[in-house]
Amino acid sequence: MKNFLIPFIIILFVNCGSDDSVEDFTEANEKEILDYISAQGLNAQKSNTGLYYVINETGSGDNPTTSSNVTVAYKGYFTNGAVFDESSEGISFGLNQVIAGWTEGLTYFKEGGSGILLVPSRLAYGNSGRGSIPGGAVLIFDIELKSIN
């Protein structure tokens, strides 16, 4: 019995001692997005996943599906206005190859449409971040769905 308890106690201490906790940014992201929407006077809609979006131009084409290949012009920035990426000419990609906020969000736009995606971190790069995007960051994208390819 003693030989069984020693490894069990060691495992218990090792597991309790490690700090693998993941910070939950859900509430902070929600507040940050709502504050931004209010400050900018946006008329945003919220999806079931917590993604907010604004449709500025409806467009006249079809809506893409989550597996469509699309061409999108965009500007990505933080709520403080600092731009982290942009492509005014547009880039093409499969919607199943990008962050969840884009995969979902672009399906709300018709071809030729434009608007804003307000993406909480759990639908972007989560707690890890990526490159110049810190973990837990809310991302905002001005987008124009140029075409469904």
Protein Blocks (a to p, Z undefined) as FASTA:
>chain_A
ZZmmmmmmmmmmmmmmpccbccdfklmmmmmmmmmmmmnopacdddfkopacddfbgbja
dcddfkbccddddddddfkopafbdcfkopaddfklccfklmmmmmmpcehiacdddddf
klmnmjnogajbcghiacddddddfbaZZ
